[in-house]
Amino acid sequence: MKNNDWNRLLDEISKGVEIIREELTSEQDKLAAEMEYRDKVNIVAWTIRKIVEHAREGGSFRYLIYDRMGFEPDAYAVLYDAGGMEISNHFDLMDHE
């Protein structure tokens, strides 16, 4: 395969990934808009509590999503794309207490 062919293939893959990302974001926003207010507050509170717990005690992104939050491997890409790895890598409260 020539460089131009590879570049075209990579462009197509990139466009496909972006379409999937936009569809997931749209689906997530729709679900949040349809969710009962009290349920949404409780889900966000649970999420924040788990993230703060993770920041205080440490651990990898995988530990956060699998062990602390109880997700299965299929959630990895969605949670990674949502910024979960950034939170896991940069949100550290252990030295601030």
C-alpha positions as CSV (number, residue, x, y, z in Angstrom):
1,M,0.0,0.0,0.0
2,K,1.3,3.5,-0.9
3,N,1.5,6.4,1.5
4,N,-1.4,8.1,-0.2
5,D,-3.5,5.0,0.2
6,W,-2.6,4.8,3.9
7,N,-3.4,8.4,4.4
8,R,-6.8,8.1,2.8
9,L,-7.5,5.0,5.0
10,L,-6.5,6.8,8.1
11,D,-8.7,9.8,7.2
12,E,-11.7,7.5,6.7
13,I,-11.0,5.7,10.0
14,S,-10.7,9.1,11.8
15,K,-13.9,10.3,10.3
16,G,-15.7,7.1,11.3
17,V,-14.4,7.5,14.9
18,E,-15.6,11.1,15.0
19,I,-19.1,10.1,13.8
20,I,-19.2,7.4,16.5
21,R,-18.0,9.9,19.1
22,E,-20.7,12.4,18.1
23,E,-23.4,9.7,18.2
24,L,-22.4,8.5,21.7
25,T,-22.3,12.1,23.0
26,S,-25.7,12.8,21.5
27,E,-27.1,9.6,23.0
28,Q,-25.6,10.4,26.4
29,D,-27.1,13.9,26.3
30,K,-30.5,12.6,25.3
31,L,-30.5,10.0,28.2
32,A,-29.5,12.7,30.7
33,A,-32.3,15.0,29.4
34,E,-34.9,12.3,29.8
35,M,-33.7,11.1,33.2
36,E,-35.7,12.1,36.3
37,Y,-34.0,15.0,38.0
38,R,-33.6,13.2,41.3
39,D,-32.0,10.2,39.6
40,K,-29.6,12.4,37.7
41,V,-28.6,14.2,40.9
42,N,-28.0,10.8,42.6
43,I,-26.0,9.4,39.7
44,V,-23.8,12.5,39.5
45,A,-23.3,12.5,43.3
46,W,-22.3,8.8,43.2
47,T,-19.9,9.6,40.3
48,I,-18.3,12.5,42.1
49,R,-18.0,10.5,45.3
50,K,-16.2,7.6,43.4
51,I,-13.8,10.1,41.7
52,V,-12.9,11.8,45.0
53,E,-12.4,8.5,46.6
54,H,-10.1,7.5,43.8
55,A,-8.2,10.8,44.0
56,R,-7.7,10.3,47.7
57,E,-6.7,6.7,47.6
58,G,-5.0,6.5,44.1
59,G,-5.1,3.9,41.5
60,S,-5.2,3.4,37.7
61,F,-7.9,4.4,35.3
62,R,-8.8,0.7,35.0
63,Y,-9.0,0.4,38.8
64,L,-11.3,3.4,38.9
65,I,-13.8,2.1,36.3
66,Y,-13.7,-1.6,37.0
67,D,-13.1,-1.9,40.8
68,R,-14.5,1.4,42.2
69,M,-17.3,1.9,39.8
70,G,-18.1,-1.7,38.8
71,F,-18.0,-1.5,35.1
72,E,-17.2,-4.3,32.6
73,P,-14.5,-4.0,29.9
74,D,-17.0,-2.8,27.3
75,A,-17.2,0.5,29.2
76,Y,-13.5,1.3,28.8
77,A,-13.5,3.1,25.5
78,V,-16.7,5.1,26.3
79,L,-15.3,6.3,29.7
80,Y,-11.9,6.9,28.3
81,D,-13.3,9.0,25.5
82,A,-15.4,11.0,28.1
83,G,-12.2,12.0,29.8
84,G,-11.9,9.4,32.5
85,M,-8.2,8.7,31.9
86,E,-7.5,12.5,32.3
87,I,-9.3,12.5,35.6
88,S,-7.5,9.4,36.8
89,N,-4.1,10.7,35.8
90,H,-4.4,14.3,37.0
91,F,-6.9,14.5,39.8
92,D,-4.9,13.8,43.0
93,L,-6.0,14.9,46.5
94,M,-3.6,12.6,48.4
95,D,-1.1,15.4,49.0
96,H,-3.7,18.1,49.8
97,E,-5.2,16.8,53.0
